[in-house]
Amino acid sequence: MYSWQSNDPNRFLVYLLISMFGSGMKVVLPGVDGTMSANFLFVLIAIAEFTLPETVAISCVGIVIQSLWHTRKRPKILHLSFNVASIALAAAGAFLACHYPGLQQRMDAPVSLLLAAAVFFAGNTFLIAGAIAVTEWQPVWKLWRENYFWSFPAYLVGAAAAALIQALSHWIGWQTALLILPVMYVIHNSHRLYVEKLDSARRHAERERQHAVDKAAIQLRTIEALALAIEAKDGTTYEHLERVQVYAIEVGKELALSDNDLEALRAAAILHDVGKIAVPEYIISKPGKLTPGEFDKMKIHPVVGAQICEQVQFPYPVAPIVRAHHEKWDGTGYPDGLAGEQIPIGARILTAVDVLDALASDRQYRKALPLSDAIAVLRRDAGKMFDPRVVEVLSRRYVELEQMARERIRLCRPVIQTDVKVERGAAPDAGFESASGPKANSLRRLHSSLVANGNVSVQLDACSDLARRIESNIAFDALGVFLEENDTLRTVYCEGPFADAIRHLEVASGKGLIGWVAENHMPILNGNPGVEPGIIERPGGKELSSALAIPVESAHGSMIVVCLYLRERDGFDREHLKLLQSLCTGPHCQILTEATP
């Protein structure tokens, strides 16, 4: 601009005014804080018709009008200065490219204008995109490609229009500049329609993305709620789930799992134990090693968990990981006996992490191992139980991962209250347990028996003394003492006119009435004797209708169940229950079993 020169000031002034008018015809770019106008057309015409200072002046005045005319907010001086400087540089670079002596001799004017249009487009849009990317923290190449590159064909059309205007100007006169107005309107309108379409597509894509985010959030909350259902049953589970999730995801990242596989692993880490809903609570919380029968019940939980996950219809494979998280590298796991690479990679990670946390956590039957010792167990079994690659990552990073897990547990632990008392509700629909039993009457003893089971026996005299104490306080039609051995309860003592009905009972632990009492170590008040497997019913409808049963643990750990039966329905009350517990567990009670030679 310092060496200003103009061959025809009037002509320049007319073009300047038209360019100012055209610069006000702008469109707002979607997704960024920027606009685009038809000003580039006048810059290309100026490159063809005017000097370098005039070209720079038209470009700078046009960008000032575009920046200030009908704006939602006034630009700062810094932003306006940057816009003016960037378009001045782009216009000067395009002018020099078009009029470079070596190129001008080898190219026709239209081709030179096409080159100028490409240089002006690249210089102007890339500088603006770079500034927006820096201020809005967006990738510059992606932002330029999505918001500016689509307009490149319009610059080429502008170059063709500029070449046409140049030819008409030389043939008819420079007044043909007025023909720019309809061309400018067509270009502006096409820009506006395209930008509106682009903005509509962007909004639609944003809605779809938000819908996907919301759906993923709902799914995550769903699986967290399912996991909390397990915590309501086993209060130690939440910390286990959080720790397993942190360890598993970090190992998955190091093993270069895809985003889809990582999301599946994240869900499976939370849900892998959800199948324990189908496992009896006494097995989950048992303070000791499981029996073969209990282990059979426990082994169903990965199968049930996978079936639950299938119902959620995750967009990534969660169910196969949950089903296989107890498979072993050497094929000796369950439920399907998969081995090696047959086991999904997510399940291999989850298996090792699950065992690591189990070893390093307190259990009812043992204290937690130090984390370093737990890692040593995993190293020992790498290639047998665990994928060696997974063990290698855990061995290298377990200290760091444990710190991450503890911080997550500290910040994120929800609370499930299971000890609340609900005041409302007068009575259940079926009513409370009732007590209308008869008064105590005289003892009606039919006979007594003694049954020895292996190396344990119940003392006959102790049972007889207990029966007499009960007789003087609680009426019954039958009294039975049942001893549990090898997961089966057998009658070892019975009295009363209906003693024949229970004389030969053999009930598996967990089955029927006395089996439930023995399994759960809880009493039953006014239970239905009819559910007892093997109980004998008398002809004529004279069967036992209510039962009062309590568990008694012997000195040697064997479970004894003392059960009273009546023909009358709901024949016992809570006072009877308290009294029976006192008679069977007080210091004067001699029902404890003893070892026999």
C-alpha positions in Angstrom: 0.0 0.0 0.0 3.0 2.3 0.5 3.7 2.6 -3.2 0.1 3.3 -4.1 -0.8 3.5 -7.8 -4.0 3.5 -9.8 -4.4 3.6 -13.5 -8.1 4.5 -13.4 -9.3 5.8 -10.0 -13.0 6.1 -11.0 -13.1 2.5 -12.2 -11.4 1.4 -8.9 -13.9 3.4 -6.9 -16.9 1.7 -8.6 -15.4 -1.8 -8.0 -14.6 -0.9 -4.4 -18.2 0.2 -3.8 -19.6 -3.0 -5.4 -17.2 -5.1 -3.4 -18.3 -3.4 -0.2 -21.9 -4.2 -1.1 -21.0 -7.8 -1.8 -19.0 -8.2 1.4 -22.2 -7.6 3.4 -23.7 -10.6 1.7 -22.3 -13.2 4.0 -23.2 -16.6 5.5 -22.5 -17.8 9.1 -20.3 -20.9 9.1 -21.8 -23.8 11.1 -19.9 -25.1 14.1 -17.4 -22.2 14.3 -17.4 -18.6 15.2 -16.8 -17.3 11.6 -18.5 -16.0 8.4 -17.9 -16.2 4.7 -18.9 -13.7 2.0 -18.7 -13.2 -1.8 -15.8 -10.8 -1.2 -13.3 -13.3 -2.7 -15.0 -12.7 -6.2 -13.9 -9.0 -6.1 -10.5 -9.9 -5.0 -10.1 -12.2 -8.0 -11.4 -9.5 -10.3 -9.0 -7.0 -8.8 -6.1 -9.5 -9.3 -7.0 -9.6 -13.0 -7.8 -5.9 -13.5 -6.0 -3.7 -10.9 -2.6 -3.2 -9.4 -1.3 -4.9 -6.2 -2.1 -1.9 -3.9 -5.6 -1.7 -5.3 -6.1 -5.4 -4.9 -5.0 -5.3 -1.3 -7.2 -2.3 -0.6 -10.3 -4.0 -2.1 -9.6 -7.2 0.0 -9.0 -5.3 3.2 -12.0 -3.0 2.9 -14.2 -6.0 2.1 -13.1 -7.9 5.1 -13.7 -4.9 7.4 -17.3 -4.7 6.1 -17.8 -8.4 6.5 -16.5 -8.3 10.1 -18.6 -5.3 11.2 -21.8 -5.4 9.1 -24.8 -7.1 10.8 -22.7 -9.1 13.3 -24.0 -10.8 16.4 -21.2 -9.3 18.4 -18.5 -6.8 17.6 -15.1 -8.3 17.0 -12.2 -7.3 19.1 -9.5 -5.1 17.6 -7.1 -8.1 17.8 -9.5 -10.3 15.8 -10.3 -7.5 13.2 -6.5 -6.8 12.8 -5.9 -10.5 12.3 -8.6 -10.8 9.6 -7.3 -7.8 7.7 -3.7 -9.0 7.9 -4.5 -12.5 6.8 -6.6 -11.5 3.8 -4.0 -8.9 2.8 -1.3 -11.7 2.8 -3.6 -14.1 0.9 -4.5 -11.5 -1.7 -0.9 -10.4 -2.2 0.2 -14.0 -2.5 -2.5 -14.7 -5.1 -1.6 -11.5 -7.0 2.0 -12.5 -7.2 1.3 -16.0 -8.2 -1.0 -14.8 -11.1 1.5 -12.1 -12.3 4.8 -13.9 -11.7 6.7 -13.3 -14.9 7.9 -16.8 -15.4 4.4 -18.3 -14.9 2.6 -15.5 -16.8 4.5 -16.3 -20.0 3.6 -20.0 -19.8 -0.1 -19.7 -18.9 -3.1 -18.1 -20.4 -5.0 -15.6 -18.3 -7.8 -17.9 -17.2 -5.3 -20.5 -16.1 -3.4 -17.8 -14.1 -6.6 -16.8 -12.4 -7.4 -20.4 -11.5 -3.9 -20.6 -9.9 -4.5 -17.2 -8.1 -7.9 -18.5 -6.8 -6.3 -21.7 -5.4 -3.5 -19.6 -3.7 -6.0 -17.1 -2.3 -8.3 -19.8 -1.0 -5.5 -21.7 0.7 -3.9 -18.7 2.2 -7.1 -17.0 3.5 -9.0 -20.0 4.7 -6.1 -21.9 6.3 -5.0 -18.8 8.3 -8.5 -18.2 9.6 -9.0 -21.9 10.4 -5.7 -22.0 12.2 -6.7 -19.0 14.4 -10.1 -20.5 15.2 -8.5 -23.9 16.0 -6.1 -22.2 18.5 -8.8 -20.2 20.2 -11.4 -22.9 20.3 -9.0 -25.9 21.0 -10.0 -27.8 17.8 -7.7 -29.7 15.4 -6.8 -27.3 12.6 -6.8 -29.8 9.8 -10.1 -31.3 10.7 -11.7 -27.8 11.2 -10.4 -26.5 7.9 -11.5 -29.6 6.0 -15.1 -29.7 7.5 -15.8 -25.9 7.5 -13.8 -24.4 4.6 -12.7 -27.0 2.0 -16.2 -27.4 0.7 -16.1 -23.8 -0.6 -13.0 -24.4 -2.9 -15.2 -25.0 -6.0 -16.8 -21.6 -5.5 -13.4 -20.0 -5.7 -12.8 -21.8 -9.0 -16.2 -20.5 -10.3 -15.2 -17.1 -9.1 -12.0 -17.3 -11.1 -14.0 -18.2 -14.2 -16.4 -15.3 -13.5 -13.4 -12.9 -13.1 -11.9 -14.1 -16.4 -15.3 -13.5 -18.1 -15.6 -10.0 -16.5 -12.0 -9.2 -17.7 -12.8 -10.3 -21.2 -16.1 -8.3 -21.3 -14.3 -5.3 -19.8 -11.8 -5.3 -22.6 -14.4 -5.9 -25.3 -17.3 -3.6 -24.1 -15.9 -1.5 -21.3 -15.3 -1.6 -17.6 -19.0 -0.7 -16.9 -19.7 -4.4 -17.4 -18.7 -4.6 -13.7 -22.4 -4.1 -13.0 -22.8 -7.7 -14.3 -21.0 -8.8 -11.2 -24.1 -8.2 -9.1 -26.3 -11.1 -10.4 -23.2 -13.4 -10.4 -22.5 -12.3 -6.8 -26.1 -13.0 -5.8 -26.0 -16.5 -7.3 -22.8 -17.3 -5.5 -24.1 -15.9 -2.2 -27.4 -17.8 -2.5 -25.6 -21.1 -3.3 -23.3 -20.6 -0.4 -26.3 -19.8 1.9 -28.2 -22.9 0.8 -25.2 -25.1 1.1 -24.3 -23.8 4.5 -27.9 -24.2 5.7 -27.8 -27.8 4.5 -24.5 -28.4 6.1 -25.7 -26.8 9.4 -28.9 -29.0 9.3 -26.7 -32.1 8.8 -24.4 -31.0 11.6 -27.4 -30.5 14.0 -28.8 -33.9 13.0 -25.4 -35.5 13.6 -25.2 -33.7 16.9 -28.6 -35.0 17.9 -27.6 -38.5 16.9 -24.4 -38.2 18.8 -26.2 -36.9 21.9 -28.8 -39.7 21.6 -25.9 -42.2 21.5 -24.3 -40.6 24.5 -27.6 -40.6 26.4 -28.2 -44.2 25.5 -24.7 -45.2 26.6 -25.3 -43.3 29.9 -28.6 -45.2 30.4 -26.9 -48.5 29.7 -24.0 -47.6 32.1 -26.5 -46.6 34.9 -28.4 -49.9 34.2 -25.4 -52.1 34.7 -24.3 -50.1 37.7 -27.8 -50.6 39.2 -27.6 -54.3 38.5 -24.2 -54.4 40.2 -25.6 -52.5 43.2 -28.3 -55.2 43.4 -25.4 -57.6 44.2 -24.0 -55.2 46.8 -27.4 -55.2 48.5 -26.8 -59.0 48.9 -23.1 -58.9 49.6 -21.8 -55.6 51.0 -18.2 -56.2 50.0 -19.0 -56.5 46.3 -18.9 -52.8 45.3 -15.2 -52.2 46.1 -14.4 -55.5 44.3 -16.3 -54.3 41.2 -14.6 -50.8 41.2 -11.2 -52.3 41.6 -11.7 -54.9 38.9 -13.0 -52.2 36.6 -10.0 -50.0 37.0 -7.5 -52.8 36.7 -9.2 -54.4 33.7 -9.6 -51.2 31.6 -6.0 -50.2 32.2 -4.7 -53.6 31.2 -7.0 -53.5 28.1 -5.6 -50.2 27.0 -2.1 -51.5 27.3 -3.0 -54.6 25.2 -4.4 -52.2 22.5 -8.0 -53.3 22.7 -10.4 -51.4 20.4 -12.8 -48.8 21.8 -15.6 -51.3 21.3 -13.8 -54.0 23.2 -12.9 -51.6 26.0 -16.5 -50.6 26.5 -17.5 -54.3 26.5 -14.8 -54.9 29.1 -15.9 -52.0 31.2 -19.5 -53.3 31.3 -18.4 -56.9 32.0 -16.1 -55.7 34.8 -19.2 -54.2 36.5 -21.6 -57.0 35.6 -19.4 -60.2 35.9 -20.9 -61.2 39.2 -24.5 -60.2 38.5 -25.5 -63.9 38.0 -24.9 -64.4 41.8 -28.5 -63.2 42.1 -29.4 -66.8 41.2 -27.1 -68.3 43.9 -28.4 -68.9 47.4 -27.2 -66.2 49.8 -25.8 -68.6 52.3 -23.4 -69.9 49.7 -22.2 -66.4 48.7 -21.6 -65.5 52.4 -20.5 -68.9 53.6 -17.5 -68.5 56.0 -15.6 -71.5 54.7 -14.8 -73.6 51.7 -17.8 -74.8 49.6 -19.0 -78.4 49.5 -19.3 -80.0 46.0 -23.0 -79.4 46.0 -22.6 -75.7 46.9 -19.9 -75.3 44.3 -22.3 -76.7 41.7 -24.7 -74.0 42.6 -22.0 -71.3 42.5 -20.9 -72.4 39.0 -24.2 -71.3 37.5 -23.5 -67.6 38.1 -21.5 -66.9 34.9 -24.2 -68.6 32.8 -27.0 -66.6 34.5 -25.0 -63.4 34.3 -24.5 -63.8 30.5 -28.2 -64.4 30.1 -29.0 -61.2 32.0 -26.5 -59.3 29.8 -28.0 -60.6 26.7 -31.3 -59.1 27.7 -29.7 -55.6 27.9 -28.7 -55.8 24.2 -25.4 -54.0 24.5 -23.9 -52.6 21.2 -20.7 -54.5 22.1 -20.0 -58.1 23.2 -20.5 -58.1 27.0 -22.3 -61.5 27.5 -19.4 -63.6 26.1 -17.0 -62.0 28.6 -19.3 -62.5 31.5 -19.9 -66.1 30.6 -16.2 -66.9 30.2 -14.7 -65.0 33.2 -14.1 -68.3 35.1 -12.5 -70.1 32.1 -8.8 -71.0 32.5 -5.9 -70.8 30.1 -5.3 -74.5 30.2 -9.0 -75.4 29.6 -9.9 -76.6 33.1 -12.3 -73.7 33.9 -16.1 -73.5 33.6 -18.8 -73.4 32.3 -17.5 -74.4 28.8 -13.9 -75.5 29.2 -12.5 -73.0 26.8 -8.7 -72.8 26.5 -6.1 -70.3 25.4 -7.1 -67.9 22.6 -10.6 -69.5 22.5 -11.3 -67.4 25.6 -12.3 -63.8 24.7 -9.5 -61.4 25.4 -11.8 -59.4 27.7 -12.6 -62.6 29.7 -8.9 -63.4 30.0 -8.2 -60.0 31.4 -11.2 -60.2 33.8 -10.2 -63.7 35.0 -6.7 -62.5 36.1 -7.9 -59.3 37.6 -10.8 -61.0 39.4 -8.5 -63.6 41.0 -6.0 -60.9 41.9 -8.5 -58.8 43.8 -10.0 -61.9 45.5 -6.5 -62.9 46.8 -5.8 -59.4 48.0 -9.1 -59.0 49.8 -10.4 -60.3 53.1 -12.7 -63.3 52.9 -14.8 -65.0 55.6 -12.4 -68.0 55.6 -9.0 -66.2 55.3 -7.2 -62.9 55.6 -6.1 -60.9 52.5 -2.7 -61.6 51.0 -0.4 -58.7 50.5 -0.7 -57.4 46.9 2.8 -58.5 46.1 2.1 -62.0 47.3 -1.1 -62.1 45.2 0.8 -61.1 42.1 3.3 -63.9 42.9 0.4 -66.4 42.8 -0.7 -65.0 39.4 2.9 -65.3 38.1 3.1 -68.9 39.3 -0.1 -69.8 37.4 0.6 -67.8 34.3 0.2 -70.2 31.3 -2.0 -72.5 33.4 -4.9 -70.4 34.8 -4.0 -67.0 33.2 -3.0 -65.5 29.9 0.8 -64.8 30.4 0.4 -61.4 28.6 -2.2 -60.2 31.1 -0.1 -61.4 34.0 3.0 -59.5 32.7 1.1 -56.2 32.5 -0.4 -56.7 36.0 3.1 -57.6 37.4 4.5 -54.4 36.0 1.8 -52.0 36.9 -0.1 -53.4 40.0 1.2 -50.7 42.4 0.1 -47.9 40.1 -3.3 -49.5 39.4 -4.0 -50.1 43.1 -3.5 -46.4 43.8 -5.9 -45.6 40.9 -8.5 -48.0 42.2 -8.4 -46.7 45.8 -8.9 -43.2 44.6 -11.9 -44.2 42.5 -13.4 -46.1 45.4 -12.9 -43.2 47.7 -14.6 -40.7 45.3 -17.4 -42.8 43.8 -18.9 -45.2 46.4 -22.7 -45.1 46.4 -24.6 -46.2 49.5 -27.3 -48.9 49.4 -29.3 -48.9 52.7 -30.6 -52.3 53.7 -31.0 -51.7 57.4 -33.9 -49.2 57.1 -37.1 -49.5 59.1 -40.4 -48.8 57.2 -43.0 -47.5 59.5 -46.0 -47.6 57.2 -48.0 -50.7 56.4 -50.3 -52.1 59.1 -50.1 -55.8 58.0 -49.3 -58.0 55.0 -52.2 -58.9 52.7 -52.0 -62.5 54.0 -51.9 -61.4 57.6 -49.4 -62.0 60.4 -48.4 -65.3 61.9 -51.1 -66.1 64.3 -51.0 -68.0 67.6 -54.1 -69.8 68.7 -52.5 -73.1 69.9 -54.0 -75.1 72.7 -52.8 -74.9 76.3 -50.1 -77.2 77.4 -51.4 -80.7 78.1 -50.0 -83.9 79.5 -47.1 -85.5 77.7 -48.3 -88.2 75.3 -45.2 -90.2 74.8 -45.3 -93.0 72.2 -41.7 -94.1 72.3 -38.1 -92.9 71.9 -35.2 -93.9 69.7 -31.6 -93.4 69.3 -29.9 -93.2 65.9 -26.1 -93.2 65.5 -24.7 -91.4 62.4 -21.0 -92.3 61.7 -18.9 -91.1 64.6 -21.5 -88.7 66.1 -24.5 -89.7 68.3 -27.2 -87.8 70.1 -27.6 -88.6 73.8 -30.9 -90.3 74.3 -31.2 -89.2 77.9 -30.6 -85.6 76.9 -33.4 -85.8 74.3 -35.8 -87.3 76.8 -35.0 -84.6 79.4 -35.5 -81.9 76.8 -38.8 -83.4 75.7 -40.1 -83.3 79.3 -39.0 -79.6 79.8 -40.8 -78.7 76.5 -43.9 -80.8 77.4 -44.4 -78.8 80.6 -44.4 -75.5 78.6 -45.5 -76.1 75.0 -48.1 -78.5 73.7 -47.3 -80.6 70.6 -48.6 -83.6 68.7 -45.1 -84.6 67.6 -41.6 -83.6 68.6 -38.6 -84.4 66.5 -34.8 -84.0 66.9 -33.0 -84.1 63.5 -29.2 -84.4 63.0 -27.5 -83.1 59.9 -24.7 -85.2 58.5 -23.4 -85.3 54.9 -25.9 -82.6 53.9 -28.8 -84.8 55.0 -31.0 -84.4 58.1 -32.2 -87.6 59.7 -34.6 -88.2 62.6 -32.7 -89.2 65.8 -35.4 -88.8 68.3 -39.2 -88.4 68.1 -42.2 -88.4 70.6 -45.9 -87.8 70.5 -49.0 -89.4 69.1 -48.0 -88.4 65.6 -44.4 -89.4 65.9 -44.8 -92.0 63.2 -45.2 -89.3 60.6 -41.6 -88.1 61.2 -39.9 -91.2 62.4 -38.0 -92.0 59.2 -37.5 -88.5 57.7 -34.4 -87.9 55.6 -34.3 -84.4 54.2 -31.5 -82.9 52.1 -30.1 -79.7 53.5 -31.9 -76.7 52.0 -35.0 -78.8 51.2 -38.3 -78.7 53.0 -38.9 -77.1 56.3 -36.2 -78.6 58.6 -33.7 -78.4 55.7 -34.3 -74.7 55.3 -33.7 -74.2 59.0 -30.5 -76.2 59.0 -29.2 -74.4 55.9 -30.0 -70.9 56.9 -29.5 -71.3 60.7 -32.8 -69.5 61.2 -36.1 -70.6 63.0 -39.5 -71.2 61.4 -42.7 -70.2 63.1 -45.9 -71.9 62.0 -44.4 -73.5 59.0 -46.3 -76.0 56.8 -45.2 -79.5 57.6 -46.7 -80.6 54.3 -43.7 -79.3 52.4 -41.4 -81.8 54.2 -40.2 -84.5 51.7 -41.1 -87.9 53.1 -43.5 -86.9 55.9 -46.3 -89.5 56.4 -49.9 -88.3 56.2 -52.5 -90.2 58.3 -55.8 -91.2 56.7 -58.9 -89.2 57.4 -57.3 -85.8 57.1 -55.6 -86.1 60.5 -52.3 -84.6 59.3 -49.9 -82.2 61.0 -50.6 -78.5 60.0 -48.1 -76.2 61.8 -44.5 -76.5 62.9 -42.1 -74.6 65.1 -38.5 -75.4 64.4 -35.1 -74.0 65.6 -31.5 -74.7 64.7 -29.1 -75.9 67.4 -25.4 -76.2 66.7 -23.6 -79.0 68.6 -20.2 -78.8 70.3 -18.6 -80.5 67.2 -20.3 -78.2 64.7 -23.0 -80.6 63.6 -26.4 -79.0 63.0 -29.4 -80.2 65.0 -32.9 -79.1 64.3 -35.6 -79.3 67.1 -39.1 -79.2 65.6 -42.5 -79.3 67.3 -45.6 -80.1 65.3 -49.4 -79.6 65.8 -52.5 -80.6 63.9 -54.0 -77.2 64.5 -53.0 -74.5 61.9 -51.0 -71.6 63.3 -50.7 -73.3 66.6 -47.6 -71.5 67.9 -46.8 -67.9 68.7 -43.6 -65.9 69.3 -43.6 -66.6 73.0 -43.5 -70.3 72.1 -40.5 -69.6 69.8 -38.6 -67.7 72.5 -39.4 -70.4 75.1 -38.2 -73.2 72.8 -35.0 -71.3 72.0 -34.4 -70.8 75.7 -35.0 -74.5 76.5 -32.8 -75.8 73.7 -29.8 -73.4 74.0 -29.7 -72.6 77.7 -26.8 -73.7 79.9 -29.0 -76.5 81.4 -29.5 -78.1 77.9 -27.6 -81.4 77.4 -28.6 -82.1 73.8 -25.0 -81.5 72.5 -23.6 -84.4 70.5 -20.5 -86.2 71.6 -17.9 -88.1 69.6 -18.1 -91.9 69.9 -15.1 -94.3 70.0 
